[in-house]
Amino acid sequence: LREWLSKNQDRSPTREEVRQLSRRLGLGTLRIRSFINACRETYLRGELTEDKLQHIREWIDEHWSNQTESEQSLTVPTTQKLRQLSKDVSLSPRQVQRLVNRVLNPPGKLTQENQQIIQQYFEENHPNMHLKHDIDGLRKETGLNATQITNMIHRLKYDEQARIRKLTPELREIVLEWVENHPSGFVSEALEEDGARNQNEVDILVEMTGHALSRSQLHNLLWRLRKDKPQEMTQTKKNQTRQWLQEHDWRRPNKQELSELCDSIGLSRSQMRGLVHRLSLRRKND
């Protein structure tokens, strides 16, 4: 439908064209009209000129500048006002909304001093910060708008998480040593004899790695090191897998059969799944 709009200069379709689109796409005429109207209203971008921007500035001066703070909150462009502004300046409502926000909250100059202020706020308040309550004070202190401050905080959060959760060679070595000393996943022989897997294994590793890795990371790493470690792929192993598939009418092995195949042939689960897929595909093509 967007392609149709593009080819027809973003005009509304005629009644006959709606029927043709309906038959072609298998959609009702009402859904066709609703989508095209929404698309033209929301996504259709007009050409931004200085005259249009000036018109929006004048609208803001007329409806906003001379009002109190409580009155201004009632003058924020509603859907109806956005539509009217869009028609006046021949821009999409989304474009108008962004321009209004830009005029009302112009971006400030980003300096090293501003960055240090945001960095200090983040370090002092993370992870229990209340940005919604503090953002007005930060705006006054830095001269930046809310969008700039929010984006900077999000980047700092992402950097912090990436730093804390990064799997380094040193951390991997700690987990690998644990796996070598506890190949079955039990902390002690007594637990192993009881047949009860140790539920605190990940908790122990969280402490051993200094809380540098999440529980999910440790679970996945333990599984890869124990269960899915790649093994040497030989022609004999390929032939054994092919023989199993032939004996079972070329169906894929279930979970238990896959585990038994991996143990008997000597491949990891990922290797076995890939080999079964390739052999089945090759047989289908032949």
C-alpha positions, 0 to 999 in steps of 0.5 A, a space after each residue: 500500500 505504501 508502494 501504491 501511495 508512492 507511485 500515485 503521488 500520495 493521493 487518496 485512491 478512488 472507489 474503483 482503485 480501493 476495490 482493485 486493491 482489496 481484490 489484489 491484497 485480500 483485505 476489506 475495503 474499510 481496512 484499505 481506506 483506514 490504512 491509507 488514511 493513517 499512512 498519509 496522515 502519519 508517515 507522509 513527509 512534506 518538504 520543510 521550508 523556513 516559511 513553514 517553520 516560521 508558521 509553527 513559531 508564530 503559532 507557538 507565540 500566539 498560543 503558548 508564550 503569554 500563558 502561565 505554566 498551568 495554561 501552557 499544559 492545556 495548549 500542548 498540541 492535541 491530535 486535532 491541533 496537530 492535524 490542523 497544523 499539518 494541513 496549514 503547513 503541509 507536513 505530517 503530524 509527526 513532523 509538526 510534533 517534532 518541530 513543536 518540541 524543538 521550538 519549545 525545548 531547543 537543544 542546548 550546547 553540549 560541552 565537556 562541563 555539561 557531560 561531567 555534570 551528568 556523569 557525576 549525577 549518574 555516579 552518585 544516584 545509579 542505580 536508584 536515580 529518579 530522573 523524572 523528579 531530577 530532570 528539571 534541575 539538571 536542565 537548569 544546571 546544564 542548559 540541555 533539554 530533556 531529550 539530550 539529558 535522557 539520551 546521555 543517561 541511557 548511554 551511561 546505563 548501557 556502558 555501565 551494563 556492558 562493562 559489568 557484564 563483559 565476559 573477559 578471558 579471566 572470567 571465562 578461565 574461572 568458570 572453565 576451571 570450575 567445570 574441570 573440577 566439577 564435570 558433572 555439575 555437583 559440588 561434592 561426591 555426596 551430592 552426586 551419590 544422592 543424585 541431586 544436582 547442586 542448585 547453588 552452583 551458579 550462586 557459587 560462581 556468582 561469588 567467585 566471579 565477583 558478581 561480574 556476570 549475570 546468572 543467565 550468562 553463567 547458566 549459558 556458559 556452563 551449558 556450553 562448556 559441559 554439553 555443547 563443546 565442539 568435537 572433532 568431525 570425522 567421516 566415520 561420525 558422519 557415516 554413523 549419523 547417516 546410518 541412524 537416519 536410514 534406520 529411522 526413515 530419515 526422521 529427526 531424532 527427538 531430545 532423548 535420541 539426540 542426547 544418546 547420539 551425541 554420547 555414542 558418536 562423540 559430537 556436541 548437540 549443535 554439531 549433531 543438529 547441523 549434521 542431521 540437517 545437512 544430511 537430510 537436505 542432501 538426501 532431499 536434493 538427491 
